[in-house]
């Protein structure tokens, strides 16, 4: 019997999973959507992503997070990119995205180049999806085919963040329910939470665990004491310095299983990270992902494809924005 090396087997698994999802899409997205209208789209997006990440490795996490924050609010319609107006505060200026979300200029640069060679063809929503995939791959994760054909939305409301994006204080039941509302299983929730293996956080997202956990005026007893002491040094009580950011894991620029390893060591940064140990089912998944990083990468790639199909606009819905930051006039 022929035996395949694990690395080759994992890549085959990714291809099979992605093909399965691509064939089952009800949203009219498809791999190769631009092959007859803008063949260079993925090359241009990747060039811009690579240039940006070479200059700033933290942008890999930023662009992946942008895709997540876009898709979980109103679906994957690039509403995250729209600027606020005098009469309406947009998603990008909500407490969940400002000042932490960044990388908008990477999307702008790709869009500007695409408008020169394929004017009015490629949506901003698809650019985000391509950029997220390229960022994950640049960080050491597995690449995957991105079904495309999304259209851009015309509405962005900061008020819609609540109830759609999970805050860092959520417990496992709340996380499970919110992801279920988006069509994800609990295992897929644990898999996508692994996206926290990349990036950094402001102190305000976890300072309650250091100084006033659950209103007790005490430190979260489940947090590793040595780790907590280091966090307190960087994040003094009451600090609001926006320039201080803390790595989410010990390898914040690498898409690896370090997130799950840290959780098992009680070094999950957010309450919503550590809470994965409080349920037997999710704790088992954390342990499995920590033990089998290649398997997690395969599952993560598959879950990202699925997430990219959330409530998309297709066909004649929405529009193809000329400028990703404003709706067409």
C-alpha positions as CSV (number, residue, x, y, z in Angstrom):
1,X,0.0,0.0,0.0
2,X,1.3,3.4,-0.9
3,X,1.7,5.8,2.0
4,X,1.5,9.5,1.6
5,X,3.6,11.9,3.7
6,X,1.5,13.9,6.1
7,X,2.4,17.2,4.4
8,X,1.2,15.9,1.0
9,X,-1.9,14.3,2.6
10,X,-2.8,17.6,4.3
11,X,-2.6,19.5,1.0
12,X,-4.8,16.9,-0.8
13,X,-7.3,17.3,2.1
14,X,-7.4,21.0,1.6
15,X,-8.0,20.7,-2.1
16,X,-10.8,18.1,-1.5
17,X,-12.5,20.2,1.1
18,X,-12.3,23.4,-0.9
19,X,-13.7,21.6,-4.0
20,X,-16.5,20.2,-1.9
21,X,-17.5,23.7,-0.6
22,X,-17.1,25.2,-4.0
23,X,-19.5,22.7,-5.5
24,X,-22.1,23.2,-2.7
25,X,-22.2,27.0,-2.7
26,X,-25.7,28.3,-3.0
27,X,-24.5,31.9,-3.2
28,X,-23.3,31.7,-6.8
29,X,-19.7,32.2,-5.8
30,X,-17.2,30.1,-7.8
31,X,-13.5,29.6,-8.1
32,X,-12.1,31.3,-11.2
33,X,-15.0,33.8,-11.3
34,X,-12.7,36.4,-13.0
35,X,-10.9,34.2,-15.5
36,X,-12.7,35.8,-18.4
37,X,-13.0,39.4,-17.1
38,X,-9.9,40.1,-15.0
39,X,-7.4,37.2,-15.1
40,X,-4.7,39.2,-13.2
41,X,-6.9,39.9,-10.1
42,X,-5.4,37.4,-7.7
43,X,-1.8,38.2,-8.9
44,X,-2.3,41.9,-8.3
45,X,-3.9,41.4,-4.8
46,X,-1.2,39.0,-3.8
47,X,1.5,41.4,-4.9
48,X,0.1,44.2,-2.8
49,X,-0.3,41.9,0.2
50,X,3.2,40.5,-0.1
51,X,4.7,44.1,-0.3
52,X,2.7,45.2,2.7
53,X,3.6,42.2,4.9
54,X,7.3,42.4,4.0
55,X,7.2,46.0,5.5
56,X,4.9,45.1,8.4
57,X,4.4,41.4,9.4
58,X,1.5,42.4,11.6
59,X,-0.6,43.1,8.6
60,X,-1.1,39.4,8.0
61,X,-3.3,39.3,11.1
62,X,-4.9,42.6,10.3
63,X,-6.1,41.5,6.9
64,X,-7.3,38.1,8.1
65,X,-9.2,39.9,10.9
66,X,-10.7,42.4,8.4
67,X,-12.3,39.5,6.5
68,X,-13.8,38.1,9.7
69,X,-15.1,41.4,10.8
70,X,-16.6,42.1,7.4
71,X,-18.3,38.7,7.0
72,X,-19.8,38.5,10.5
73,X,-21.6,41.9,10.0
74,X,-24.0,42.1,7.1
75,X,-22.1,39.3,5.3
76,X,-19.0,39.5,3.2
77,X,-19.9,42.7,1.4
78,X,-17.0,45.0,2.2
79,X,-19.1,47.1,4.5
80,X,-16.1,47.2,6.8
81,X,-14.3,49.5,4.3
82,X,-17.0,52.2,4.0
83,X,-16.2,55.5,5.7
84,X,-18.6,57.1,8.1
85,X,-20.8,60.0,6.9
86,X,-22.1,63.0,8.7
87,X,-25.4,61.2,9.4
88,X,-24.1,57.7,10.1
89,X,-21.1,56.0,11.9
90,X,-19.7,53.1,9.9
91,X,-18.5,49.8,11.1
92,X,-14.8,50.8,10.8
93,X,-15.4,53.5,13.4
94,X,-17.1,51.3,16.0
95,X,-15.4,50.4,19.3
96,X,-14.6,46.9,17.9
97,X,-12.6,48.2,14.9
98,X,-11.2,51.6,15.8
99,X,-8.3,51.9,16.4
100,X,-7.5,48.2,16.3
101,X,-8.4,47.3,12.7
102,X,-6.0,48.3,10.0
103,X,-4.7,47.4,6.6
104,X,-7.2,49.4,4.6
105,X,-4.5,50.9,2.5
106,X,-3.6,47.4,1.2
107,X,-7.1,47.0,-0.1
108,X,-7.0,50.5,-1.5
109,X,-3.8,49.9,-3.4
110,X,-5.0,46.7,-4.9
111,X,-8.3,48.3,-5.9
112,X,-6.6,51.2,-7.6
113,X,-4.4,48.9,-9.7
114,X,-7.4,46.8,-10.6
115,X,-9.4,49.8,-11.7
116,X,-6.7,50.6,-14.2
117,X,-6.7,47.2,-15.9
118,X,-10.2,45.9,-15.1
119,X,-12.3,49.0,-14.5
120,X,-15.6,48.3,-12.7
121,X,-15.1,44.5,-12.6
122,X,-13.6,43.4,-9.3
123,X,-15.5,44.0,-6.0
124,X,-13.9,45.2,-2.9
125,X,-15.5,42.3,-1.0
126,X,-13.6,39.8,-3.2
127,X,-10.3,41.8,-2.7
128,X,-10.7,41.4,1.0
129,X,-11.3,37.6,0.6
130,X,-8.3,37.2,-1.6
131,X,-6.1,39.3,0.7
132,X,-7.1,37.3,3.8
133,X,-6.1,34.1,2.0
134,X,-2.8,35.5,0.9
135,X,-2.1,36.8,4.4
136,X,-2.7,33.4,6.0
137,X,-0.4,31.8,3.4
138,X,2.3,34.5,4.0
139,X,2.1,33.7,7.7
140,X,2.7,30.0,7.2
141,X,-0.8,28.8,6.9
142,X,-2.2,26.7,4.1
143,X,-3.4,28.5,0.9
144,X,-6.8,27.7,-0.5
145,X,-8.9,28.5,-3.5
146,X,-11.3,31.4,-3.0
147,X,-14.7,31.2,-4.6
148,X,-15.4,34.8,-5.9
149,X,-18.3,36.8,-7.3
150,X,-19.2,38.8,-4.2
151,X,-20.7,42.3,-4.7
152,X,-20.3,45.3,-2.5
153,X,-22.9,46.5,-0.1
154,X,-24.1,50.1,0.2
155,X,-24.6,50.2,4.0
156,X,-22.3,50.2,7.0
157,X,-23.6,50.8,10.5
158,X,-21.5,50.7,13.7
159,X,-24.7,49.9,15.6
160,X,-24.8,46.4,13.9
161,X,-21.5,45.3,15.5
162,X,-23.2,44.4,18.8
163,X,-24.8,40.9,18.4
164,X,-22.7,40.0,15.4
165,X,-19.0,40.2,16.5
166,X,-18.1,38.2,19.6
167,X,-16.4,40.4,22.3
168,X,-13.3,39.2,24.1
169,X,-15.4,38.6,27.3
170,X,-17.7,35.9,25.8
171,X,-17.9,32.5,27.5
172,X,-18.1,29.2,25.5
173,X,-21.8,29.0,25.4
174,X,-22.1,32.6,24.1
175,X,-19.4,31.9,21.5
176,X,-21.1,28.7,20.4
177,X,-24.5,30.4,20.0
178,X,-23.1,33.4,18.1
179,X,-21.2,31.1,15.7
180,X,-24.3,28.9,15.3
181,X,-26.3,31.9,14.3
182,X,-23.9,32.3,11.4
183,X,-24.1,28.6,10.5
184,X,-21.0,27.3,12.1
185,X,-20.7,24.2,14.4
186,X,-19.0,24.4,17.8
187,X,-15.9,22.7,16.3
188,X,-15.7,25.3,13.5
189,X,-15.9,28.0,16.2
190,X,-12.9,26.5,18.0
191,X,-11.1,26.2,14.6
192,X,-11.7,29.8,13.6
193,X,-10.8,31.0,17.1
194,X,-7.3,29.8,16.2
195,X,-7.1,32.9,14.0
196,X,-5.9,34.5,17.3
197,X,-2.6,32.8,16.7
198,X,-1.8,35.9,14.7
199,X,-1.8,39.4,15.9
200,X,-1.8,41.7,18.9
201,X,-4.3,43.3,21.2
202,X,-4.8,46.5,23.1
203,X,-4.8,46.3,26.9
204,X,-8.4,47.3,27.1
205,X,-9.5,44.0,25.6
206,X,-8.3,41.9,28.6
207,X,-7.4,44.3,31.5
208,X,-10.5,43.2,33.4
209,X,-8.8,39.8,33.8
210,X,-5.8,41.5,35.4
211,X,-7.6,43.9,37.8
212,X,-11.3,43.3,38.1
213,X,-12.4,39.9,36.8
214,X,-16.1,39.5,36.9
215,X,-16.4,42.6,39.1
216,X,-14.3,41.0,41.9
217,X,-11.5,43.7,41.9
218,X,-9.2,40.7,41.6
219,X,-7.1,38.9,39.0
220,X,-8.6,36.0,37.0
221,X,-7.5,33.0,39.0
222,X,-7.4,30.9,35.9
223,X,-4.6,33.0,34.3
224,X,-1.1,31.8,34.6
225,X,0.5,33.9,37.4
226,X,3.8,34.5,35.6
227,X,2.0,35.4,32.4
228,X,-0.3,37.7,34.3
229,X,2.6,39.5,36.0
230,X,4.2,40.2,32.6
231,X,0.9,41.5,31.2
232,X,0.6,43.9,34.2
233,X,4.0,45.3,33.5
234,X,2.9,46.2,30.0
235,X,-0.6,47.2,30.9
236,X,-0.7,49.1,34.2
237,X,-4.1,49.5,35.8
238,X,-6.1,52.3,34.1
239,X,-3.7,52.5,31.2
240,X,-5.4,53.7,28.0
241,X,-2.2,54.1,25.8
242,X,-3.3,53.2,22.3
243,X,0.3,52.5,21.3
244,X,0.7,49.6,23.7
245,X,-0.2,46.3,22.1
246,X,0.3,42.8,23.4
247,X,1.1,39.7,21.3
248,X,-1.9,37.3,21.2
249,X,0.5,34.3,21.4
250,X,4.2,33.7,21.7
251,X,4.4,33.6,17.9
252,X,2.1,36.5,16.8
253,X,3.3,36.5,13.2
254,X,3.1,32.8,12.5
255,X,0.0,30.8,11.6
256,X,0.7,27.9,13.9
257,X,-0.9,25.9,16.7
258,X,0.7,28.2,19.4
259,X,-2.7,29.6,20.2
260,X,-4.0,26.3,21.4
261,X,-0.7,25.4,23.2
262,X,-0.9,28.7,25.1
263,X,-4.5,28.1,26.1
264,X,-3.6,24.7,27.5
265,X,-0.9,26.5,29.6
266,X,-3.5,29.0,30.9
267,X,-2.0,31.8,28.7
268,X,-5.0,32.5,26.6
269,X,-5.1,36.3,26.4
270,X,-8.9,36.9,26.3
271,X,-11.6,35.4,28.4
272,X,-13.0,34.1,25.1
273,X,-9.8,32.2,24.6
274,X,-9.5,30.6,28.0
275,X,-13.2,29.7,28.0
276,X,-12.5,27.0,25.4
277,X,-11.1,24.9,28.3
278,X,-14.4,25.2,30.3
279,X,-16.3,22.7,28.1
280,X,-15.2,19.1,27.7
281,X,-16.0,19.2,24.0
282,X,-14.1,22.4,23.2
283,X,-11.2,21.5,25.6
284,X,-10.7,18.3,23.7
285,X,-10.7,20.2,20.4
286,X,-8.1,22.6,21.8
287,X,-5.9,19.7,22.9
288,X,-6.3,18.0,19.5
289,X,-5.4,21.2,17.6
290,X,-2.4,21.7,19.8
291,X,-1.2,18.1,19.1
292,X,-2.0,18.2,15.3
293,X,-1.1,21.6,13.9
294,X,-1.3,20.4,10.2
295,X,-4.8,19.1,10.8
296,X,-5.8,22.4,12.3
297,X,-4.4,24.3,9.3
298,X,-6.5,22.1,7.0
299,X,-9.6,22.7,9.1
300,X,-8.9,26.4,9.3
301,X,-8.6,26.8,5.5
302,X,-11.9,25.0,5.1
303,X,-13.6,27.1,7.7
304,X,-12.3,30.3,6.0
305,X,-13.8,29.3,2.7
306,X,-17.1,28.7,4.4
307,X,-16.9,32.0,6.3
308,X,-16.3,33.8,3.0
309,X,-19.7,32.8,1.8
310,X,-21.7,34.3,4.6
311,X,-24.7,36.3,3.4
312,X,-22.9,37.5,0.2
313,X,-24.4,39.7,-2.4
314,X,-24.2,38.3,-6.0
315,X,-25.6,38.8,-9.5
316,X,-27.3,42.2,-9.7
317,X,-27.3,42.8,-5.9
318,X,-25.2,45.6,-4.4
319,X,-22.6,47.2,-6.7
320,X,-19.0,47.1,-7.7
321,X,-17.5,50.1,-5.9
322,X,-15.1,52.3,-7.8
323,X,-13.6,53.4,-4.5
324,X,-13.8,50.9,-1.6
325,X,-14.3,53.6,1.0
326,X,-17.4,55.1,-0.5
327,X,-20.5,53.9,-2.3
328,X,-20.9,54.8,-6.0
329,X,-22.8,58.0,-6.6
